[in-house]
Amino acid sequence: MKRQISARATVYTIAGLVVAGTVAAGISVASPEQEPSARHKPAAKAGKGQIAALFDQWNAVLQTGDPEKVADLYAKDAVLLPTLSPEVRTDRAGIVDYMEHFLLKKPKGEKLRTVINVLDGNSAIDAGLYEFHVTDPETGKKSTLEARYTFEYEKRDGKWLIVNHHSSVVPSAS
C-alpha cells in the first residue's frame, strides 16, 4: 500500500509540475511585450501629401541635371517605362542612361491632375497627368510635352523609392 501511495504521489507531483510549467509558459507567451502586434507593429499609412511630395522631390532632383542623383530615387529593381524612349529600363544603368539623355532637355515637370492611392504604410501609387517644359539642347527652342504618369512607391529601409514609373505621351483625341 505504501508503494501505491508513493507512486501516486510521484504521478501527482509530476502532473502538478507539468501543469505549473504549462501555465507559466502560457503567461510568458501572452505577456504584452511579447505580443506580435507589439513586436511587428505595421507602419502607419503615409498621408497623400507625403506621397505627393515625392514627385516634388523627384522633380527637384531633375533640376540638378545629375542622372545618378535621379537614379538614387529608384529602387535597385525598379522598372522605368520612359516618355521619350521605347526601351524598358529595368536596372540602374538603364535608368541612368535614359536620364542622361532626358536631362539634356532641362525638363521641369508640372502635375496637371493627380490621383494618389496610399495602399499601406509601405506602398503608394501616384497616377495622373503631367507636363514637362523642355528645351531642345541644339536649338534652345522651348516646348511643352503632356504625358500620363504612374509612380509606384515602396518604403524600403525607411526610405521611399520609386519601384515602377510609367510615363507616356498623351494620345491625341480620336
FENLIN-V438955 format. One record per run of one state. SS is the DSSP state (H for helix, E for strand, - for the rest). FROM is the first residue (numbers start at 1). LEN is the number of residues. If there is no record, write none. Layout:
BEGIN
ss/from/len
SS/FROM/LEN
SS/FROM/LEN
END
This chain:
BEGIN
ss/from/len
-/1/1
H/2/29
-/31/1
H/32/3
-/35/1
H/36/4
-/40/8
H/48/15
-/63/4
H/67/5
-/72/2
E/74/8
-/82/6
E/88/2
-/90/2
H/92/12
-/104/4
E/108/13
-/121/2
E/123/13
-/136/6
E/142/15
-/157/2
E/159/11
-/170/5
END
